[in-house]
Amino acid sequence: MNGQGLAAPERIRRRPEFERIYNAGSKIHGRFMTLFVMPNGTTTPRFGVAATRKLGSAVERNRAKRRARELFRRRKNIGGLDIVVVPRREMLDAPFATLEADYTALLDRRREPARDGSRRSGRRAGPGAASSV
């Protein structure tokens, strides 16, 4: 196991870091997980997993976290990004190759410009926001 885990500089651990990424990063929904992605200003990618009790028992949450960390470990050549994975229950039963394809597609979707040019981060305007009709 030596050398295969995530080093301390590659981890996101503290709540304020997670909240900063949730608030300022891009949110990308996938079939098995939701990614929050944000540039971190360095050349090293950092990774965090937010597996809540809604996902299942401790055994299931830990399995989802292990699978998410392995996805990140296999695709570290993404540059200076902070990535937070929020797994869905479907992640637990999916074949790993399918998870890899979904994760890769989500990262690629991050690079695409917004379809209509108005919503880069995927966030919707509030109910009182002005619209151009």
C-alpha positions as CSV (number, residue, x, y, z in Angstrom):
1,M,0.0,0.0,0.0
2,N,3.0,2.3,0.4
3,G,3.0,5.0,-2.2
4,Q,-0.5,4.3,-3.4
5,G,-2.5,6.5,-1.1
6,L,-3.0,10.3,-1.4
7,A,-0.3,12.5,0.1
8,A,-1.3,15.2,2.5
9,P,-1.0,18.0,-0.2
10,E,-3.4,16.1,-2.4
11,R,-6.2,16.0,0.2
12,I,-9.0,18.4,1.0
13,R,-9.9,17.8,4.6
14,R,-11.2,20.9,6.4
15,R,-14.8,22.1,6.3
16,P,-13.9,25.7,5.2
17,E,-12.1,24.3,2.1
18,F,-15.1,22.1,1.2
19,E,-17.5,25.1,1.6
20,R,-15.2,27.4,-0.5
21,I,-15.3,24.8,-3.3
22,Y,-19.1,24.3,-3.0
23,N,-19.7,28.0,-3.2
24,A,-17.2,29.1,-5.8
25,G,-16.6,26.0,-7.9
26,S,-18.5,24.4,-10.8
27,K,-21.1,21.8,-10.0
28,I,-21.3,18.9,-12.5
29,H,-23.9,16.2,-12.1
30,G,-23.2,12.7,-13.3
31,R,-25.0,9.4,-13.2
32,F,-23.0,8.0,-10.2
33,M,-21.6,11.2,-8.6
34,T,-21.7,14.9,-8.5
35,L,-18.4,16.8,-8.9
36,F,-17.5,20.2,-7.5
37,V,-14.5,21.5,-9.4
38,M,-12.5,24.7,-8.8
39,P,-9.0,25.8,-9.8
40,N,-6.7,26.0,-6.8
41,G,-3.8,28.2,-8.1
42,T,-1.2,25.5,-7.9
43,T,0.0,22.7,-10.2
44,T,-1.1,19.9,-7.9
45,P,-4.7,18.6,-7.9
46,R,-6.4,18.1,-4.5
47,F,-9.3,15.8,-3.8
48,G,-12.0,15.4,-1.2
49,V,-15.0,13.1,-0.8
50,A,-18.3,14.1,0.9
51,A,-20.1,10.8,1.6
52,T,-23.1,11.6,3.9
53,R,-25.2,9.2,5.9
54,K,-27.9,9.4,3.2
55,L,-25.6,7.2,1.2
56,G,-25.9,4.3,3.6
57,S,-24.1,2.5,6.4
58,A,-20.5,3.3,7.4
59,V,-19.4,0.2,5.4
60,E,-21.1,1.6,2.2
61,R,-19.8,5.1,2.8
62,N,-16.3,3.9,3.2
63,R,-16.6,1.8,0.0
64,A,-17.8,4.8,-2.0
65,K,-14.9,6.8,-0.6
66,R,-12.3,4.2,-1.6
67,R,-13.8,3.9,-5.1
68,A,-13.8,7.7,-5.5
69,R,-10.1,8.0,-4.3
70,E,-9.1,5.3,-6.8
71,L,-10.8,7.3,-9.6
72,F,-8.8,10.4,-8.6
73,R,-5.6,8.4,-8.2
74,R,-5.9,7.1,-11.8
75,R,-6.5,10.5,-13.3
76,K,-4.1,12.8,-11.4
77,N,-2.8,14.5,-14.5
78,I,-5.5,17.2,-14.5
79,G,-3.5,20.1,-13.3
80,G,-4.2,22.5,-10.4
81,L,-7.8,21.7,-9.5
82,D,-9.7,21.1,-6.3
83,I,-12.2,18.3,-6.8
84,V,-14.9,17.2,-4.4
85,V,-16.9,14.1,-5.1
86,V,-20.4,13.6,-3.7
87,P,-21.2,9.9,-4.4
88,R,-24.7,8.5,-5.1
89,R,-26.0,5.1,-4.0
90,E,-25.6,3.9,-7.6
91,M,-21.9,4.2,-7.3
92,L,-21.8,1.3,-4.9
93,D,-23.0,-1.4,-7.3
94,A,-21.6,0.0,-10.6
95,P,-18.7,-1.7,-12.3
96,F,-15.5,0.3,-11.8
97,A,-15.0,0.7,-15.6
98,T,-18.3,2.5,-15.8
99,L,-17.4,4.7,-12.9
100,E,-14.2,5.6,-14.6
101,A,-16.0,6.5,-17.8
102,D,-18.5,8.7,-15.9
103,Y,-15.7,10.5,-13.9
104,T,-13.7,11.1,-17.1
105,A,-16.8,12.5,-18.9
106,L,-17.6,14.8,-15.9
107,L,-14.0,16.2,-16.0
108,D,-14.2,16.7,-19.7
109,R,-17.6,18.4,-19.4
110,R,-16.0,20.9,-17.0
111,R,-13.8,22.1,-19.9
112,E,-16.7,22.7,-22.3
113,P,-18.2,26.2,-22.6
114,A,-21.7,26.7,-21.4
115,R,-24.3,25.8,-24.1
116,D,-26.1,29.1,-24.0
117,G,-23.1,31.1,-22.8
118,S,-24.9,32.5,-19.7
119,R,-24.4,29.8,-17.1
120,R,-20.8,28.6,-16.9
121,S,-21.1,27.1,-13.4
122,G,-24.4,25.4,-13.8
123,R,-26.0,27.5,-11.1
124,R,-29.5,28.9,-11.8
125,A,-30.5,32.5,-11.3
126,G,-32.7,33.2,-8.3
127,P,-36.5,33.9,-8.6
128,G,-35.9,37.7,-8.6
129,A,-33.2,37.7,-11.2
130,A,-33.7,39.8,-14.3
131,S,-34.1,37.8,-17.6
132,S,-33.4,38.9,-21.1
133,V,-36.5,37.9,-23.2
